[in-house]
Amino acid sequence: MDLGLAGKVVLITGGSKGIGFACARAFASEGAKVAIVSRDPANLARAREQLAASGYHVHLARADLHEAHSAQDIVEEATSALGPIDILVNSAGAAKRYDPDMLDAAAFRAAMDAKYFSYVFPQQIVLKQMAERARANPDAEPGAIVNIIGMGGKIASDIHIAGGAANAALMLATVGLAHHYAKLGIRINAINPGATLTERVEEALTLEAQQQGITRDEALAGSQSRVPLGRYAKPEEIADVALFLASRRASYVSGAIIPMDGVSAPLI
């Protein structure tokens, strides 16, 4: 299936590791021109090496997306290097978990900075540019945005209240903005992954194994046994859905929130 992504300019926040990195590899494999953003130069360098080893060359941008001016800078940098952005994939930031008794104003602010504003700031800048191009040339293929959010915005967890609130806010922003920009053909969708085998989950498994006096594989088996599909997702599986949502094959899909949690939380 031709997804029509060859030559498209794709900006991926949080693209140096985890799901974001899987998205960078997937879009590059489709022939897209990819820019990845991270605030960690070591992660960016490692991502470049790994992608180059597979024959993919991407533009790197270092930024802390908690600040609106940083988001503006990386959008301008990516546009200057590769051209106008056709697709934005937001995958940056992970909110810290807290015991509810430890939640305070700073914790809620940190969660919004980590998971809400780090998405909203680049999204608003890219949306305005996409809208200007769509108004100037109604026959051109419109842009697309995919937000990688998380099931924490739908399923309340005692230790993920602040981060879950940020996720819920992102879902609302995704659907609301999709409704507003539909008249220009700009599509905005989201994916809500459940547990996915990323570096963050690996760290949690290691900690759980240490606490219980078991091996990492035993900790993983116990956790996966609670997933109806019998396993955690792979980052590449999330990336495959992001590819589809960003492509012309999903031209009538907008304002959708796609759950990818192995049916752990069956919702309608």
Phi, psi and omega in degrees: 000124177278115181276352177069031183259353181299129179084352179289144178268121186237124175255125183238112176277145186067029188274006184269349179201170176060219182297322179300318178294319177299322176294318179300315178296318183295314180294320178298322180293338177272001178090012178284158174265115193247135170241132179244145183241137172206156175269356183253110183297329179293319178294321178297316180297319179294319179297317180299317180297316181294319180289322179296326179296336177263004178089014181252134181240125185236158174273137181252138177223125179261127181197150170259107188280005173292342183252131182299322182293329177292320177298318178300318182297316184286329176294316178296320180296314180296320179295318179296322184281322190239339184116177181304141185282122177270327186222132173244128173244116179265118178218023185267144168090140175217126183282142178290147177268146184224146163297134183306328180291344181262358180291134175215184183301321181295323180294317178293321177297317180297321179295318179293321176297317186289320190240340181260300184293330179294341174266314187294320183298305178294326181298316182294323179293313180294320179301316180298319179293317178299318181295318179299318180293320181294321179290324181286330183219083183300340182274350181286154178292124184287168182277172180217147178231137176234121178257121176271107190253274181143150184290348180299342177278348178250327183247114183289135175233135182305325185265003183229036183291312181295312179294322178296323177297320177297318178298317180297319178297321179294321178298316179298316180297321179299310183290318181297316180289325176301319179296317183292317187269002180300327182297340177261000180083001179283129183251138179227121180228170179221155173239134176250090177289148165269211180298126183229141186285075176252177179301323181296317179291323178299320177297319179294321179295319179298317179295316179299319179297318179296318182293326183264353181069036179235176179278165176299319180295324177293320177297319179295316181299318179296319180291316182292334180295341180270357178265124182307323178284354172087005180197165173281161175285156170263145178306325182296331179289323175294319180297323179299320179289323176299319177303311181299312183298328181278346188269167177294342178292342178251035188295344178246023178246114176207147183074016181268143173243108187266115176281137176224072183234019180067026181065026178295328180231081183296116183236153174236000000 
